[in-house]
Amino acid sequence: MAENGTDCDQRRIGMIKEQHNGNFTDSSLLSERKRRDREERLNIVLWRQPLVTLQYFFLETLINLKEWTIKLWHRRSILVSFLLTLAVLTATYYIEGTHQQYVRYMEKKFFWCAYWVGLGILSSVGLGTGLHTFLLYLGPHIASVTLAAYECNSVNFPEPPYPDQIICPDEEATEGSISLWAIISKVRLEACMWGAGTAIGELPPYFMARAARLSGAEPDDEEYQEFEEMLEHAETAQDFASRAKLAVQNLVQKVGFFGILACASIPNPLFDLAGITCGHFLVPFWTFFGATLIGKAVIKMHIQKLFVIITFSKHIVEQMVSLIGAIPSIGPSLQKPFQEYLEAQRIKLHHRPDSGVPQGENWLSWMFEKLVIVMVCYFILSIINSMAQSYAKRLQQKMYSEEKTK
């Protein structure tokens, strides 16, 4: 996996620098120019240069559409096979028969799984700042199922309306009959699909670093440049952040599959570095993706899920609300909205939507809804800024290439 070793990597980095301008002085000038270009790109954002940002965004979108069209044209056989399969499935979907009950069931499961996989990809794909979909979607979903399970003493929520709305089942359940394992099983599918989506979202850094290593090129990517600088100055690293990144790189490089599994199994903001390391050292795809998938979709997901379920279990929530009320002076005023919210949730769990019970809105739920809207809007803006900056980088690289040919 690390067959060439660190010394070889350092020599390759030195050779690339010399190939650009031939001496260390010109190399420092090149680095300074790249730094200025990067700062110039970072200023291309909607709140500073709205017209330029939107123009670059649309141009980058057109370029990406053109590139994807060319790639699809080169893979015509795969595209035709996909379209034929889609046509067969469409015919099966619309033709009446006894198979329709299975078709409807598979349709519901497919869209349910695709929804959570998509949210997982958005959480780690690296477009803009990433959307923290666990805190905004999966975590609250697990919490609501947990609160409902303890209130209903059951997880047999009827379908429909669950998962659109959770309603306690009609059958009577004995007090305390709900178990931790039953709640884990109830949310396992969506949690694992979300984890699989986060694993898919970690592939771009891997493929970028692998392509750069195989081609010998030096991509203008901040994370990859940081990785190569870390390799170059590995022996002199002093600060904690550099040592932590170096520890992740060494763990992945030396331990292999189980090192990747260990990094993927715990909440790790440095995991992008693991993907770059695996791509740089040409780790086989299935070794990287298999370990990442198992770590994120199975091990890490169960740890996070268990934490949320325990945190929102009935007695823990009641203790937390009582502790809020014990805060001097402001405690009772802070405790009241939480009590009202929990009481409103209990009422909703025991009444059908058409039962005529008035649905009040608590300010906590109102604030969370607005927070979700703000986070989604910011994520969309970050994608626009990121794509505009990508187009600006294309222009800078084109200008640099023209200068070299003169």
C-alpha positions in Angstrom: 0.0 0.0 0.0 2.9 2.4 0.8 5.3 0.7 -1.5 7.2 3.8 -2.6 7.5 5.1 1.0 7.6 8.6 2.4 11.1 9.4 0.9 9.8 8.7 -2.6 6.9 11.0 -2.0 9.1 13.8 -0.8 11.4 13.4 -3.9 8.3 13.5 -6.1 7.1 16.7 -4.5 10.5 18.3 -4.9 10.7 17.2 -8.6 7.2 18.7 -9.3 8.3 22.0 -7.8 11.4 22.1 -9.8 9.6 21.2 -13.0 7.4 24.3 -12.7 10.1 26.9 -12.7 13.5 25.2 -12.3 14.7 26.7 -9.0 13.5 27.4 -5.4 13.1 31.1 -6.0 10.7 30.6 -8.8 8.9 27.9 -6.8 8.3 30.4 -3.9 7.0 32.9 -6.5 4.7 30.3 -7.8 3.5 29.4 -4.4 2.8 33.1 -3.7 0.9 33.5 -6.9 -1.2 30.4 -6.1 -1.9 31.9 -2.6 -3.1 35.2 -4.2 -5.2 33.3 -6.7 -6.8 31.3 -3.9 -7.6 34.5 -2.0 -9.1 36.0 -5.1 -11.4 33.0 -5.6 -12.5 33.0 -2.0 -13.8 36.6 -2.5 -16.2 35.3 -5.2 -19.3 34.9 -3.1 -22.9 36.1 -3.4 -22.7 38.7 -0.6 -19.6 40.4 -2.1 -19.9 39.9 -5.9 -23.4 38.7 -6.6 -23.4 39.2 -10.4 -20.0 37.7 -11.0 -20.8 34.8 -8.7 -24.1 34.0 -10.5 -22.5 34.3 -13.9 -19.6 32.0 -13.0 -22.1 29.6 -11.3 -24.2 29.2 -14.5 -21.1 28.9 -16.7 -19.7 26.2 -14.4 -23.0 24.4 -14.5 -23.0 24.4 -18.3 -19.5 23.1 -18.4 -20.4 20.3 -16.0 -23.5 19.4 -18.0 -21.3 19.2 -21.1 -18.8 17.0 -19.4 -21.4 14.6 -18.0 -23.1 14.4 -21.5 -19.8 13.5 -23.1 -19.2 10.8 -20.4 -22.7 9.4 -20.9 -22.1 9.3 -24.7 -18.9 7.3 -24.2 -20.8 4.9 -22.0 -23.8 4.4 -24.4 -24.1 0.7 -23.8 -24.6 1.2 -20.0 -27.0 4.1 -20.7 -29.1 2.0 -23.1 -29.2 -0.9 -20.6 -30.3 1.5 -17.8 -33.1 2.9 -20.0 -34.3 -0.6 -21.0 -34.4 -1.6 -17.4 -36.3 1.6 -16.5 -38.8 0.9 -19.3 -39.5 -2.6 -18.0 -39.9 -1.3 -14.4 -42.3 1.5 -15.7 -44.4 -1.1 -17.6 -44.5 -3.3 -14.5 -45.6 -0.3 -12.4 -48.5 0.7 -14.6 -49.8 -2.8 -15.6 -52.7 -3.9 -13.4 -52.4 -7.2 -11.6 -51.9 -9.0 -8.3 -48.2 -7.9 -8.3 -49.3 -4.3 -7.6 -49.3 -4.7 -3.9 -45.6 -5.8 -4.0 -44.8 -2.9 -6.4 -46.4 -0.4 -4.0 -44.4 -1.8 -1.1 -41.1 -1.7 -3.0 -41.8 1.8 -4.2 -42.4 3.0 -0.7 -39.2 1.3 0.6 -37.1 2.5 -2.3 -38.0 6.2 -1.9 -37.7 5.9 1.9 -34.1 4.5 1.5 -33.2 6.9 -1.3 -34.3 9.9 0.9 -31.9 8.9 3.7 -29.1 7.9 1.4 -29.4 11.3 -0.3 -29.3 13.1 3.1 -26.2 11.1 4.0 -24.5 12.1 0.8 -25.3 15.8 1.3 -23.8 15.5 4.8 -20.3 14.5 3.6 -20.0 15.0 -0.1 -17.9 18.1 0.3 -20.0 20.6 -1.8 -19.6 23.9 0.0 -19.8 23.4 3.7 -21.8 20.2 3.8 -25.3 19.9 5.3 -25.3 18.5 8.8 -28.2 16.2 8.1 -27.8 14.1 11.2 -28.5 17.0 13.5 -31.2 18.4 11.2 -33.0 15.2 10.1 -31.9 11.8 11.3 -31.2 12.8 14.9 -34.7 14.5 15.4 -36.3 11.5 13.6 -34.7 9.0 16.0 -35.6 11.3 18.9 -39.3 11.5 17.9 -39.5 7.7 17.4 -38.0 7.2 20.9 -40.3 9.7 22.6 -43.3 8.1 20.8 -42.2 4.5 21.7 -42.1 5.3 25.4 -45.4 7.2 25.3 -47.2 4.5 23.3 -45.3 1.6 25.0 -45.0 0.2 21.4 -43.2 0.7 18.1 -46.1 -0.7 16.0 -47.0 2.7 14.5 -49.5 2.1 11.8 -48.6 2.7 8.2 -49.9 5.0 6.9 -49.4 7.6 8.4 -46.0 6.7 9.8 -43.4 7.9 8.9 -45.2 11.1 7.9 -46.8 11.3 11.3 -46.5 9.0 14.2 -49.8 7.9 15.9 -50.0 5.4 18.8 -51.5 2.0 17.8 -55.0 1.2 18.9 -54.0 -2.0 20.8 -53.3 -1.7 24.5 -49.7 -2.1 25.7 -48.5 -2.8 29.2 -46.5 -0.1 31.0 -42.8 -0.5 30.5 -43.1 -3.1 27.8 -40.9 -1.1 25.3 -37.3 -2.2 25.1 -34.2 -0.4 23.8 -33.6 -3.1 21.2 -37.1 -2.6 19.8 -36.4 1.2 19.2 -33.1 0.4 17.7 -34.7 -2.1 15.3 -37.5 0.4 14.4 -35.0 3.1 13.1 -32.2 0.7 11.9 -33.1 1.0 8.1 -33.1 4.7 7.9 -30.0 5.0 10.1 -28.0 2.5 8.0 -29.1 4.1 4.8 -28.0 7.5 6.1 -24.6 6.0 7.1 -24.3 4.4 3.6 -24.9 7.8 2.1 -22.1 9.4 4.2 -19.8 6.6 3.0 -20.6 7.4 -0.7 -20.0 11.1 0.0 -16.4 10.3 1.1 -15.4 8.9 -2.4 -14.6 12.3 -4.2 -11.4 12.9 -2.1 -10.3 9.3 -2.7 -10.8 9.5 -6.5 -9.2 13.0 -6.7 -6.0 11.9 -4.9 -5.8 8.6 -6.8 -6.1 10.3 -10.1 -3.5 12.9 -9.1 -1.1 10.1 -8.1 -1.6 8.0 -11.2 -1.3 11.0 -13.6 1.6 12.7 -11.7 -0.3 16.0 -11.8 -0.6 18.4 -8.9 -4.3 19.4 -8.5 -5.1 22.9 -7.2 -7.0 21.5 -4.3 -6.5 22.9 -0.8 -6.9 19.6 1.1 -4.6 17.7 -1.3 -2.0 20.5 -1.1 -2.2 20.4 2.7 -1.7 16.6 2.6 1.4 16.9 0.5 2.8 19.6 2.7 2.2 17.4 5.7 4.1 14.6 4.0 7.0 17.0 3.2 7.2 18.4 6.8 6.1 15.2 8.6 9.3 15.0 10.8 9.0 18.7 12.0 5.3 18.8 12.8 4.8 20.3 16.3 1.2 21.6 16.7 -1.6 19.3 17.8 -3.7 19.6 14.6 -0.7 18.6 12.4 0.1 15.7 14.7 -3.5 14.5 14.7 -3.6 14.6 10.9 -0.3 12.8 10.7 -1.6 10.1 13.1 -4.7 9.5 10.9 -2.4 9.3 7.8 0.0 6.8 9.5 -2.9 4.7 10.9 -4.5 4.4 7.4 -1.2 3.8 5.6 0.2 1.2 8.0 -2.8 -0.7 9.3 -4.8 -0.7 6.0 -8.4 -2.0 6.1 -8.7 -2.0 9.9 -7.1 1.4 10.1 -9.7 2.8 7.7 -12.4 1.0 9.7 -11.2 2.5 12.9 -11.2 6.0 11.5 -14.7 5.6 9.9 -16.3 4.0 13.1 -15.9 7.1 15.3 -17.1 10.7 14.7 -13.9 12.0 12.9 -13.7 15.4 11.2 -10.4 14.4 9.7 -11.8 11.4 7.7 -11.4 13.4 4.4 -7.7 13.1 5.1 -8.1 9.3 5.2 -9.8 9.3 1.8 -6.9 11.4 0.4 -4.3 9.1 2.0 -5.9 6.0 0.5 -6.2 7.5 -2.9 -2.6 8.8 -2.8 -1.1 5.5 -1.7 -3.3 3.6 -4.3 -5.3 1.6 -1.8 -7.7 -0.7 -3.7 -11.2 0.8 -4.1 -13.1 -2.0 -2.3 -10.7 -2.0 0.6 -11.3 1.7 1.1 -15.0 1.8 0.4 -15.8 -1.6 2.2 -14.1 -0.4 5.4 -15.7 3.0 5.1 -19.2 1.5 4.5 -18.9 -0.9 7.4 -17.6 1.7 9.8 -20.1 4.5 8.9 -23.2 2.5 8.1 -22.9 -0.2 10.8 -20.6 0.6 13.7 -20.6 4.4 13.9 -24.3 4.5 13.1 -25.3 2.2 15.9 -23.1 4.3 18.3 -24.8 7.5 17.3 -28.3 5.9 17.3 -27.8 4.4 20.8 -26.7 7.8 22.1 -29.8 9.6 20.8 -32.1 6.9 22.0 -30.7 6.9 25.5 -30.6 10.7 25.6 -34.3 11.0 24.7 -35.6 8.1 26.8 -38.6 9.0 28.9 -36.9 9.2 32.3 -33.8 11.1 31.0 -36.0 13.7 29.3 -38.1 14.2 32.4 -34.9 14.6 34.5 -33.5 17.2 32.0 -36.7 19.2 32.1 -36.7 19.2 35.9 -33.1 20.3 35.9 -34.0 23.2 33.7 -36.6 24.3 36.1 -34.0 24.2 38.9 -32.0 27.1 37.3 -32.3 30.1 39.6 -34.5 33.0 38.4 -35.0 32.0 34.7 -35.5 28.2 35.3 -39.4 28.2 35.4 -39.7 30.4 32.4 -37.3 28.2 30.4 -39.0 25.0 31.7 -42.5 26.0 30.6 -42.0 25.9 26.8 -40.3 22.4 27.1 -43.2 21.1 29.1 -45.7 22.5 26.7 -43.9 21.0 23.8 -43.8 17.5 25.4 -47.5 17.7 26.3 -48.4 18.8 22.8 -46.5 15.8 21.4 -48.3 13.4 23.8 -51.7 14.8 22.6 -50.7 14.4 19.0 -49.6 10.8 19.5 -53.0 9.8 20.9 -55.3 11.5 18.4 -55.8 11.0 14.7 -55.3 14.0 12.3 -59.1 14.1 11.5 -60.2 13.9 15.2 -60.7 17.7 15.4 -58.1 18.2 18.1 -56.6 21.7 17.7 -52.9 21.6 16.7 -51.0 24.3 18.5 -47.5 25.4 17.5 -44.8 25.6 20.2 -42.1 28.2 19.8 -39.4 25.5 20.1 -40.8 23.6 17.1 -41.1 26.9 15.2 -37.5 27.8 15.9 -36.3 24.4 14.8 -38.2 24.6 11.5 -36.7 28.0 10.8 -33.2 26.7 11.7 -33.6 23.9 9.2 -34.7 26.4 6.5 -31.8 28.6 7.2 -29.3 25.7 7.1 -30.7 24.4 3.9 -30.6 27.9 2.3 -27.0 28.4 3.5 -26.0 25.0 2.0 -27.5 26.0 -1.4 -25.7 29.3 -1.3 -22.4 27.5 -0.4 -22.9 25.2 -3.5 -23.4 28.3 -5.7 -20.3 29.9 -4.3 -18.3 26.7 -4.6 -19.2 26.2 -8.2 -18.5 29.9 -9.0 -15.0 29.5 -7.4 -14.4 26.4 -9.5 -15.1 28.3 -12.7 -12.7 31.1 -11.5 -10.1 28.4 -10.9 -10.6 27.2 -14.5 -9.9 30.8 -15.7 -6.8 31.1 -13.6 -5.4 27.8 -14.8 -6.1 28.7 -18.4 -4.3 32.0 -18.0 -1.3 30.2 -16.3 -1.2 27.7 -19.2 -1.2 30.5 -21.8 1.7 32.3 -20.0 3.8 29.1 -19.9 3.4 28.6 -23.7 4.6 32.1 -24.5 
